[in-house]
Amino acid sequence: MKRFLITIFMLLMFAASAVAQNDIHAIDFKNFTFSLKCLGDTADKITVINGEYSKETQEDGYVDRFYVKVFEIAYGDVTGDGKDDAIVLTVCNTGGTGNFSEGVIYSMKSGKPSLIARIPGGDRADGGLRTARAEKGVLVVESNEEGEQGGLCCPEFIITTRYKVAAGKLSQLGRTKEPIDRAERITFEKGKSGATFTANVGGSDSKKFVVGARAGQTLMVSVGSERSAVRLITAARVTEGEHKFSAVLPKSGDYIFEVSNESATEDEITITVKIQ
């Protein structure tokens, strides 16, 4: 009996090891060697440690600096094989003001991560990558775009592009464009008429949120930080309080409110939204 139990244990351990070897989530992409095109059209092998790589080279009269950072890792099936892939976004700086983003997608093949596609990026407002994710077998990428004022420092629009990933190529399925100060939609759980959540808001910055409601209902919003404020942007009959407001809504539709961080540093603000 003892020998039988040991055999079963060994088989389970072997099976667990086999599963781990084919699980993309087990790969540490913060300590990994990537094939990146930071320096041009030719890919270079770059090994990051704790998500970063840096190199300084003394040249004639100046120091040549090169820096790479992994700033996002997402998982999901973008190839349609029923298995998660890894979507990794990176940004590199070659010593100047430019910060060039690039995305790479890895799948597990024969127990090893294999590069299957690249996500084109850009320099900050000029196509710089913001985030990427998998949605129902489709790759969804958000990137920056300049506005009429120009300036690489300050993107004015978010471009959302949907891709099909096949044979190492991205085939565009659709593309939308929205102002960068778009509001984040708030939804309630089934049967609930309110929600409490947190949002990270930068110092002296603000975020907008949108919630749908019906005519005649009362929208109540409060914030849990003494260093924050909240206001309703969409027109309604508003009663303001300290760190909160209530509003009787004149028509059915979406209502936008803004949460502001009045401190100089980033703050995690608790927000409570109720509709009666």
Phi and psi restraints in degrees (value plus and minus 20) as a CYANA .aco file:
   2 LYS   PHI     -82.7   -42.7
   2 LYS   PSI     -63.2   -23.2
   3 ARG   PHI     -83.3   -43.3
   3 ARG   PSI     -57.7   -17.7
   4 PHE   PHI     -83.0   -43.0
   4 PHE   PSI     -63.9   -23.9
   5 LEU   PHI     -85.2   -45.2
   5 LEU   PSI     -58.2   -18.2
   6 ILE   PHI     -84.2   -44.2
   6 ILE   PSI     -60.7   -20.7
   7 THR   PHI     -82.6   -42.6
   7 THR   PSI     -64.7   -24.7
   8 ILE   PHI     -80.8   -40.8
   8 ILE   PSI     -63.4   -23.4
   9 PHE   PHI     -81.2   -41.2
   9 PHE   PSI     -63.4   -23.4
  10 MET   PHI     -83.4   -43.4
  10 MET   PSI     -59.6   -19.6
  11 LEU   PHI     -85.5   -45.5
  11 LEU   PSI     -60.3   -20.3
  12 LEU   PHI     -85.5   -45.5
  12 LEU   PSI     -61.2   -21.2
  13 MET   PHI     -83.4   -43.4
  13 MET   PSI     -61.2   -21.2
  14 PHE   PHI     -84.1   -44.1
  14 PHE   PSI     -62.7   -22.7
  15 ALA   PHI     -84.7   -44.7
  15 ALA   PSI     -62.1   -22.1
  16 ALA   PHI     -83.2   -43.2
  16 ALA   PSI     -59.4   -19.4
  17 SER   PHI     -85.3   -45.3
  17 SER   PSI     -59.7   -19.7
  18 ALA   PHI     -85.4   -45.4
  18 ALA   PSI     -59.9   -19.9
  19 VAL   PHI     -85.0   -45.0
  19 VAL   PSI     -64.6   -24.6
  20 ALA   PHI     -80.5   -40.5
  20 ALA   PSI     -57.6   -17.6
  21 GLN   PHI     -87.3   -47.3
  21 GLN   PSI     -39.2     0.8
  22 ASN   PHI    -131.4   -91.4
  22 ASN   PSI      -5.9    34.1
  23 ASP   PHI    -123.8   -83.8
  23 ASP   PSI      95.4   135.4
  24 ILE   PHI     -83.2   -43.2
  24 ILE   PSI     -44.6    -4.6
  25 HIS   PHI     -87.9   -47.9
  25 HIS   PSI     -40.1    -0.1
  26 ALA   PHI     -99.9   -59.9
  26 ALA   PSI     -29.3    10.7
  27 ILE   PHI    -103.0   -63.0
  27 ILE   PSI     110.6   150.6
  28 ASP   PHI    -108.9   -68.9
  28 ASP   PSI      71.9   111.9
  29 PHE   PHI     -97.3   -57.3
  29 PHE   PSI     -25.2    14.8
  30 LYS   PHI    -103.7   -63.7
  30 LYS   PSI     -33.5     6.5
  31 ASN   PHI    -154.7  -114.7
  31 ASN   PSI      65.4   105.4
  32 PHE   PHI    -177.0  -137.0
  32 PHE   PSI     133.3   173.3
  33 THR   PHI    -120.4   -80.4
  33 THR   PSI      94.9   134.9
  34 PHE   PHI    -120.4   -80.4
  34 PHE   PSI     138.8   178.8
  35 SER   PHI    -127.0   -87.0
  35 SER   PSI      81.8   121.8
  36 LEU   PHI    -140.6  -100.6
  36 LEU   PSI     133.4   173.4
  37 LYS   PHI    -130.1   -90.1
  37 LYS   PSI      21.5    61.5
  38 CYS   PHI     -80.9   -40.9
  38 CYS   PSI     -55.6   -15.6
  39 LEU   PHI    -118.7   -78.7
  39 LEU   PSI     -10.3    29.7
  40 GLY   PHI     126.1   166.1
  40 GLY   PSI    -177.2  -137.2
  41 ASP   PHI     -96.8   -56.8
  41 ASP   PSI     -40.6    -0.6
  42 THR   PHI    -110.5   -70.5
  42 THR   PSI     111.4   151.4
  43 ALA   PHI     -95.3   -55.3
  43 ALA   PSI     120.9   160.9
  44 ASP   PHI    -139.1   -99.1
  44 ASP   PSI     127.8   167.8
  45 LYS   PHI    -101.7   -61.7
  45 LYS   PSI     101.3   141.3
  46 ILE   PHI    -149.8  -109.8
  46 ILE   PSI     102.3   142.3
  47 THR   PHI    -121.0   -81.0
  47 THR   PSI      99.1   139.1
  48 VAL   PHI    -116.6   -76.6
  48 VAL   PSI     127.1   167.1
  49 ILE   PHI    -143.7  -103.7
  49 ILE   PSI     103.5   143.5
  50 ASN   PHI      34.3    74.3
  50 ASN   PSI      15.5    55.5
  51 GLY   PHI      63.0   103.0
  51 GLY   PSI     -13.6    26.4
  52 GLU   PHI    -157.9  -117.9
  52 GLU   PSI     133.5   173.5
  53 TYR   PHI    -161.5  -121.5
  53 TYR   PSI     116.1   156.1
  54 SER   PHI    -163.6  -123.6
  54 SER   PSI     128.9   168.9
  55 LYS   PHI    -170.1  -130.1
  55 LYS   PSI     115.3   155.3
  56 GLU   PHI    -142.7  -102.7
  56 GLU   PSI     111.1   151.1
  57 THR   PHI    -145.3  -105.3
  57 THR   PSI     105.9   145.9
  58 GLN   PHI     -97.3   -57.3
  58 GLN   PSI      95.6   135.6
  59 GLU   PHI    -125.5   -85.5
  59 GLU   PSI    -196.8  -156.8
  60 ASP   PHI     -91.1   -51.1
  60 ASP   PSI      76.4   116.4
  61 GLY   PHI      71.7   111.7
  61 GLY   PSI     -21.4    18.6
  62 TYR   PHI    -177.0  -137.0
  62 TYR   PSI     148.2   188.2
  63 VAL   PHI    -128.1   -88.1
  63 VAL   PSI     102.4   142.4
  64 ASP   PHI    -106.0   -66.0
  64 ASP   PSI      99.6   139.6
  65 ARG   PHI    -132.6   -92.6
  65 ARG   PSI     122.2   162.2
  66 PHE   PHI    -161.5  -121.5
  66 PHE   PSI     109.0   149.0
  67 TYR   PHI    -159.8  -119.8
  67 TYR   PSI     117.2   157.2
  68 VAL   PHI    -152.6  -112.6
  68 VAL   PSI     120.5   160.5
  69 LYS   PHI    -158.2  -118.2
  69 LYS   PSI     116.4   156.4
  70 VAL   PHI    -106.0   -66.0
  70 VAL   PSI      96.3   136.3
  71 PHE   PHI    -130.2   -90.2
  71 PHE   PSI     -26.2    13.8
  72 GLU   PHI    -179.5  -139.5
  72 GLU   PSI     119.7   159.7
  73 ILE   PHI    -151.5  -111.5
  73 ILE   PSI     103.1   143.1
  74 ALA   PHI    -148.2  -108.2
  74 ALA   PSI     134.5   174.5
  75 TYR   PHI    -145.9  -105.9
  75 TYR   PSI     125.8   165.8
  76 GLY   PHI     146.7   186.7
  76 GLY   PSI     141.8   181.8
  77 ASP   PHI    -105.0   -65.0
  77 ASP   PSI      89.5   129.5
  78 VAL   PHI    -130.3   -90.3
  78 VAL   PSI     -20.9    19.1
  79 THR   PHI    -127.4   -87.4
  79 THR   PSI     -30.0    10.0
  80 GLY   PHI      61.3   101.3
  80 GLY   PSI      -4.4    35.6
  81 ASP   PHI    -115.4   -75.4
  81 ASP   PSI     -15.8    24.2
  82 GLY   PHI      63.0   103.0
  82 GLY   PSI     -18.0    22.0
  83 LYS   PHI    -138.0   -98.0
  83 LYS   PSI     124.8   164.8
  84 ASP   PHI     -86.5   -46.5
  84 ASP   PSI     123.0   163.0
  85 ASP   PHI    -130.6   -90.6
  85 ASP   PSI     144.8   184.8
  86 ALA   PHI    -127.0   -87.0
  86 ALA   PSI     108.4   148.4
  87 ILE   PHI    -130.7   -90.7
  87 ILE   PSI      93.6   133.6
  88 VAL   PHI    -136.6   -96.6
  88 VAL   PSI     106.3   146.3
  89 LEU   PHI    -127.8   -87.8
  89 LEU   PSI     115.5   155.5
  90 THR   PHI    -149.6  -109.6
  90 THR   PSI     140.6   180.6
  91 VAL   PHI    -158.1  -118.1
  91 VAL   PSI     119.6   159.6
  92 CYS   PHI    -149.3  -109.3
  92 CYS   PSI     130.4   170.4
  93 ASN   PHI    -148.5  -108.5
  93 ASN   PSI     111.0   151.0
  94 THR   PHI    -122.3   -82.3
  94 THR   PSI       0.0    40.0
  95 GLY   PHI      91.2   131.2
  95 GLY   PSI     -35.4     4.6
  96 GLY   PHI    -124.9   -84.9
  96 GLY   PSI    -170.2  -130.2
  97 THR   PHI    -107.1   -67.1
  97 THR   PSI     -35.0     5.0
  98 GLY   PHI     -91.1   -51.1
  98 GLY   PSI     117.4   157.4
  99 ASN   PHI    -148.4  -108.4
  99 ASN   PSI      85.6   125.6
 100 PHE   PHI    -120.9   -80.9
 100 PHE   PSI      99.1   139.1
 101 SER   PHI    -113.8   -73.8
 101 SER   PSI     133.4   173.4
 102 GLU   PHI    -174.9  -134.9
 102 GLU   PSI     122.2   162.2
 103 GLY   PHI    -135.1   -95.1
 103 GLY   PSI     126.9   166.9
 104 VAL   PHI    -153.8  -113.8
 104 VAL   PSI     123.2   163.2
 105 ILE   PHI    -137.4   -97.4
 105 ILE   PSI     109.3   149.3
 106 TYR   PHI    -139.0   -99.0
 106 TYR   PSI     121.8   161.8
 107 SER   PHI    -144.1  -104.1
 107 SER   PSI     137.6   177.6
 108 MET   PHI    -104.7   -64.7
 108 MET   PSI     108.0   148.0
 109 LYS   PHI    -158.1  -118.1
 109 LYS   PSI     103.3   143.3
 110 SER   PHI      34.4    74.4
 110 SER   PSI      18.2    58.2
 111 GLY   PHI      59.3    99.3
 111 GLY   PSI     -11.4    28.6
 112 LYS   PHI    -152.2  -112.2
 112 LYS   PSI     129.1   169.1
 113 PRO   PHI     -91.5   -51.5
 113 PRO   PSI     112.2   152.2
 114 SER   PHI    -145.1  -105.1
 114 SER   PSI     111.1   151.1
 115 LEU   PHI     -89.2   -49.2
 115 LEU   PSI     100.9   140.9
 116 ILE   PHI    -132.8   -92.8
 116 ILE   PSI     -38.9     1.1
 117 ALA   PHI    -186.2  -146.2
 117 ALA   PSI     139.5   179.5
 118 ARG   PHI    -137.9   -97.9
 118 ARG   PSI     125.1   165.1
 119 ILE   PHI    -125.6   -85.6
 119 ILE   PSI      97.5   137.5
 120 PRO   PHI     -87.7   -47.7
 120 PRO   PSI     120.4   160.4
 121 GLY   PHI    -143.7  -103.7
 121 GLY   PSI    -167.4  -127.4
 122 GLY   PHI    -193.4  -153.4
 122 GLY   PSI    -185.4  -145.4
 123 ASP   PHI    -126.0   -86.0
 123 ASP   PSI      84.3   124.3
 124 ARG   PHI      31.3    71.3
 124 ARG   PSI    -133.0   -93.0
 125 ALA   PHI     -90.4   -50.4
 125 ALA   PSI     -39.9     0.1
 126 ASP   PHI    -111.1   -71.1
 126 ASP   PSI      48.2    88.2
 127 GLY   PHI      66.9   106.9
 127 GLY   PSI     -12.6    27.4
 128 GLY   PHI     -79.6   -39.6
 128 GLY   PSI     117.4   157.4
 129 LEU   PHI     -96.0   -56.0
 129 LEU   PSI     119.1   159.1
 130 ARG   PHI    -124.7   -84.7
 130 ARG   PSI     -69.9   -29.9
 131 THR   PHI    -182.8  -142.8
 131 THR   PSI     144.2   184.2
 132 ALA   PHI    -170.9  -130.9
 132 ALA   PSI     129.1   169.1
 133 ARG   PHI    -178.4  -138.4
 133 ARG   PSI     147.4   187.4
 134 ALA   PHI    -123.4   -83.4
 134 ALA   PSI     114.5   154.5
 135 GLU   PHI    -155.8  -115.8
 135 GLU   PSI      87.3   127.3
 136 LYS   PHI      32.0    72.0
 136 LYS   PSI      28.2    68.2
 137 GLY   PHI      60.0   100.0
 137 GLY   PSI     -13.8    26.2
 138 VAL   PHI    -136.7   -96.7
 138 VAL   PSI     121.6   161.6
 139 LEU   PHI    -106.9   -66.9
 139 LEU   PSI     104.9   144.9
 140 VAL   PHI    -134.0   -94.0
 140 VAL   PSI     102.5   142.5
 141 VAL   PHI    -142.2  -102.2
 141 VAL   PSI     110.7   150.7
 142 GLU   PHI    -128.1   -88.1
 142 GLU   PSI     111.0   151.0
 143 SER   PHI    -156.6  -116.6
 143 SER   PSI     147.8   187.8
 144 ASN   PHI    -111.8   -71.8
 144 ASN   PSI     134.6   174.6
 145 GLU   PHI    -163.6  -123.6
 145 GLU   PSI     121.3   161.3
 146 GLU   PHI     -90.6   -50.6
 146 GLU   PSI     138.5   178.5
 147 GLY   PHI    -125.1   -85.1
 147 GLY   PSI    -183.3  -143.3
 148 GLU   PHI     -86.0   -46.0
 148 GLU   PSI     -48.1    -8.1
 149 GLN   PHI     -94.1   -54.1
 149 GLN   PSI     -40.2    -0.2
 150 GLY   PHI      50.1    90.1
 150 GLY   PSI    -191.1  -151.1
 151 GLY   PHI      79.1   119.1
 151 GLY   PSI      96.4   136.4
 152 LEU   PHI     -90.6   -50.6
 152 LEU   PSI     -36.3     3.7
 153 CYS   PHI     -90.3   -50.3
 153 CYS   PSI     -50.6   -10.6
 154 CYS   PHI    -152.3  -112.3
 154 CYS   PSI      69.4   109.4
 155 PRO   PHI     -85.8   -45.8
 155 PRO   PSI     126.8   166.8
 156 GLU   PHI    -132.2   -92.2
 156 GLU   PSI     -34.3     5.7
 157 PHE   PHI    -155.7  -115.7
 157 PHE   PSI     133.3   173.3
 158 ILE   PHI    -129.5   -89.5
 158 ILE   PSI     105.0   145.0
 159 ILE   PHI    -120.4   -80.4
 159 ILE   PSI     101.6   141.6
 160 THR   PHI    -127.4   -87.4
 160 THR   PSI      96.9   136.9
 161 THR   PHI    -137.6   -97.6
 161 THR   PSI     113.5   153.5
 162 ARG   PHI    -126.0   -86.0
 162 ARG   PSI     111.3   151.3
 163 TYR   PHI    -145.9  -105.9
 163 TYR   PSI     129.1   169.1
 164 LYS   PHI    -117.4   -77.4
 164 LYS   PSI     112.3   152.3
 165 VAL   PHI    -125.4   -85.4
 165 VAL   PSI      98.9   138.9
 166 ALA   PHI    -176.6  -136.6
 166 ALA   PSI     118.0   158.0
 167 ALA   PHI      33.8    73.8
 167 ALA   PSI      18.3    58.3
 168 GLY   PHI      55.3    95.3
 168 GLY   PSI      -9.3    30.7
 169 LYS   PHI    -146.6  -106.6
 169 LYS   PSI     133.6   173.6
 170 LEU   PHI    -124.2   -84.2
 170 LEU   PSI     102.2   142.2
 171 SER   PHI    -127.9   -87.9
 171 SER   PSI      99.0   139.0
 172 GLN   PHI     -89.2   -49.2
 172 GLN   PSI     110.9   150.9
 173 LEU   PHI    -124.9   -84.9
 173 LEU   PSI     -46.4    -6.4
 174 GLY   PHI    -195.9  -155.9
 174 GLY   PSI     143.5   183.5
 175 ARG   PHI    -172.7  -132.7
 175 ARG   PSI     111.6   151.6
 176 THR   PHI    -148.5  -108.5
 176 THR   PSI     139.2   179.2
 177 LYS   PHI    -154.1  -114.1
 177 LYS   PSI     109.4   149.4
 178 GLU   PHI    -156.5  -116.5
 178 GLU   PSI     131.5   171.5
 179 PRO   PHI     -80.2   -40.2
 179 PRO   PSI     127.5   167.5
 180 ILE   PHI     -91.4   -51.4
 180 ILE   PSI     -38.6     1.4
 181 ASP   PHI    -113.4   -73.4
 181 ASP   PSI       8.5    48.5
 182 ARG   PHI     -78.8   -38.8
 182 ARG   PSI     133.2   173.2
 183 ALA   PHI    -108.4   -68.4
 183 ALA   PSI     124.6   164.6
 184 GLU   PHI    -106.5   -66.5
 184 GLU   PSI     106.2   146.2
 185 ARG   PHI     -96.8   -56.8
 185 ARG   PSI     116.4   156.4
 186 ILE   PHI    -126.0   -86.0
 186 ILE   PSI     107.9   147.9
 187 THR   PHI    -143.6  -103.6
 187 THR   PSI     134.2   174.2
 188 PHE   PHI    -125.2   -85.2
 188 PHE   PSI     132.5   172.5
 189 GLU   PHI     -84.9   -44.9
 189 GLU   PSI     133.8   173.8
 190 LYS   PHI     -75.6   -35.6
 190 LYS   PSI     109.6   149.6
 191 GLY   PHI      65.5   105.5
 191 GLY   PSI     -24.2    15.8
 192 LYS   PHI    -123.5   -83.5
 192 LYS   PSI     132.0   172.0
 193 SER   PHI    -136.9   -96.9
 193 SER   PSI      -1.1    38.9
 194 GLY   PHI    -185.6  -145.6
 194 GLY   PSI     153.5   193.5
 195 ALA   PHI    -179.3  -139.3
 195 ALA   PSI     128.3   168.3
 196 THR   PHI    -142.2  -102.2
 196 THR   PSI     111.2   151.2
 197 PHE   PHI    -169.7  -129.7
 197 PHE   PSI     151.7   191.7
 198 THR   PHI    -138.3   -98.3
 198 THR   PSI     132.5   172.5
 199 ALA   PHI    -161.0  -121.0
 199 ALA   PSI     114.9   154.9
 200 ASN   PHI    -105.8   -65.8
 200 ASN   PSI     100.2   140.2
 201 VAL   PHI    -141.5  -101.5
 201 VAL   PSI     108.2   148.2
 202 GLY   PHI     -84.2   -44.2
 202 GLY   PSI     141.2   181.2
 203 GLY   PHI     -78.7   -38.7
 203 GLY   PSI     112.2   152.2
 204 SER   PHI      35.0    75.0
 204 SER   PSI      12.0    52.0
 205 ASP   PHI    -143.8  -103.8
 205 ASP   PSI     159.0   199.0
 206 SER   PHI    -168.9  -128.9
 206 SER   PSI     143.5   183.5
 207 LYS   PHI    -155.6  -115.6
 207 LYS   PSI     125.9   165.9
 208 LYS   PHI    -126.2   -86.2
 208 LYS   PSI     125.8   165.8
 209 PHE   PHI    -153.6  -113.6
 209 PHE   PSI     131.2   171.2
 210 VAL   PHI    -149.4  -109.4
 210 VAL   PSI     120.1   160.1
 211 VAL   PHI    -159.4  -119.4
 211 VAL   PSI     121.7   161.7
 212 GLY   PHI    -110.7   -70.7
 212 GLY   PSI     122.4   162.4
 213 ALA   PHI    -174.0  -134.0
 213 ALA   PSI     151.4   191.4
 214 ARG   PHI    -126.9   -86.9
 214 ARG   PSI     137.6   177.6
 215 ALA   PHI     -78.1   -38.1
 215 ALA   PSI     116.5   156.5
 216 GLY   PHI      71.0   111.0
 216 GLY   PSI     -34.6     5.4
 217 GLN   PHI     -97.2   -57.2
 217 GLN   PSI     142.0   182.0
 218 THR   PHI    -131.1   -91.1
 218 THR   PSI     105.1   145.1
 219 LEU   PHI    -118.7   -78.7
 219 LEU   PSI     106.4   146.4
 220 MET   PHI    -143.1  -103.1
 220 MET   PSI     106.8   146.8
 221 VAL   PHI    -151.9  -111.9
 221 VAL   PSI     114.6   154.6
 222 SER   PHI    -156.9  -116.9
 222 SER   PSI     134.8   174.8
 223 VAL   PHI    -141.8  -101.8
 223 VAL   PSI     124.4   164.4
 224 GLY   PHI    -116.6   -76.6
 224 GLY   PSI      -9.4    30.6
 225 SER   PHI    -131.9   -91.9
 225 SER   PSI     115.8   155.8
 226 GLU   PHI     -87.2   -47.2
 226 GLU   PSI     -37.4     2.6
 227 ARG   PHI    -119.4   -79.4
 227 ARG   PSI      -4.7    35.3
 228 SER   PHI    -144.3  -104.3
 228 SER   PSI     145.2   185.2
 229 ALA   PHI    -163.0  -123.0
 229 ALA   PSI     139.8   179.8
 230 VAL   PHI    -160.5  -120.5
 230 VAL   PSI     122.5   162.5
 231 ARG   PHI    -166.8  -126.8
 231 ARG   PSI     130.1   170.1
 232 LEU   PHI    -108.3   -68.3
 232 LEU   PSI     109.9   149.9
 233 ILE   PHI    -110.8   -70.8
 233 ILE   PSI     -62.7   -22.7
 234 THR   PHI     -89.5   -49.5
 234 THR   PSI     121.0   161.0
 235 ALA   PHI     -83.5   -43.5
 235 ALA   PSI     112.6   152.6
 236 ALA   PHI    -189.4  -149.4
 236 ALA   PSI     150.9   190.9
 237 ARG   PHI    -105.1   -65.1
 237 ARG   PSI      85.9   125.9
 238 VAL   PHI    -126.9   -86.9
 238 VAL   PSI     117.4   157.4
 239 THR   PHI    -133.6   -93.6
 239 THR   PSI      96.0   136.0
 240 GLU   PHI    -114.2   -74.2
 240 GLU   PSI     124.5   164.5
 241 GLY   PHI    -152.2  -112.2
 241 GLY   PSI    -193.8  -153.8
 242 GLU   PHI     -97.3   -57.3
 242 GLU   PSI      93.0   133.0
 243 HIS   PHI      45.5    85.5
 243 HIS   PSI       8.2    48.2
 244 LYS   PHI    -184.0  -144.0
 244 LYS   PSI     148.2   188.2
 245 PHE   PHI    -174.5  -134.5
 245 PHE   PSI     140.5   180.5
 246 SER   PHI    -151.3  -111.3
 246 SER   PSI     126.3   166.3
 247 ALA   PHI    -163.3  -123.3
 247 ALA   PSI     111.7   151.7
 248 VAL   PHI    -106.0   -66.0
 248 VAL   PSI     104.5   144.5
 249 LEU   PHI    -110.7   -70.7
 249 LEU   PSI     107.1   147.1
 250 PRO   PHI     -99.8   -59.8
 250 PRO   PSI     -39.5     0.5
 251 LYS   PHI    -172.4  -132.4
 251 LYS   PSI     143.1   183.1
 252 SER   PHI     -99.1   -59.1
 252 SER   PSI     122.5   162.5
 253 GLY   PHI     127.7   167.7
 253 GLY   PSI    -180.7  -140.7
 254 ASP   PHI    -111.7   -71.7
 254 ASP   PSI     122.1   162.1
 255 TYR   PHI    -146.6  -106.6
 255 TYR   PSI     111.1   151.1
 256 ILE   PHI    -127.4   -87.4
 256 ILE   PSI     112.5   152.5
 257 PHE   PHI    -147.3  -107.3
 257 PHE   PSI     137.8   177.8
 258 GLU   PHI    -142.1  -102.1
 258 GLU   PSI     111.9   151.9
 259 VAL   PHI    -127.6   -87.6
 259 VAL   PSI     105.3   145.3
 260 SER   PHI    -133.4   -93.4
 260 SER   PSI     120.8   160.8
 261 ASN   PHI    -119.8   -79.8
 261 ASN   PSI      92.9   132.9
 262 GLU   PHI    -110.7   -70.7
 262 GLU   PSI     -17.1    22.9
 263 SER   PHI    -113.7   -73.7
 263 SER   PSI     151.6   191.6
 264 ALA   PHI    -107.2   -67.2
 264 ALA   PSI     -28.8    11.2
 265 THR   PHI    -140.6  -100.6
 265 THR   PSI     139.8   179.8
 266 GLU   PHI     -81.4   -41.4
 266 GLU   PSI     123.4   163.4
 267 ASP   PHI    -158.0  -118.0
 267 ASP   PSI     123.7   163.7
 268 GLU   PHI    -112.4   -72.4
 268 GLU   PSI      93.6   133.6
 269 ILE   PHI    -126.4   -86.4
 269 ILE   PSI     110.1   150.1
 270 THR   PHI    -106.3   -66.3
 270 THR   PSI     108.3   148.3
 271 ILE   PHI    -142.3  -102.3
 271 ILE   PSI     110.0   150.0
 272 THR   PHI    -136.8   -96.8
 272 THR   PSI     107.4   147.4
 273 VAL   PHI    -142.2  -102.2
 273 VAL   PSI     110.0   150.0
 274 LYS   PHI    -155.1  -115.1
 274 LYS   PSI     126.8   166.8
 275 ILE   PHI    -149.1  -109.1
 275 ILE   PSI     108.2   148.2
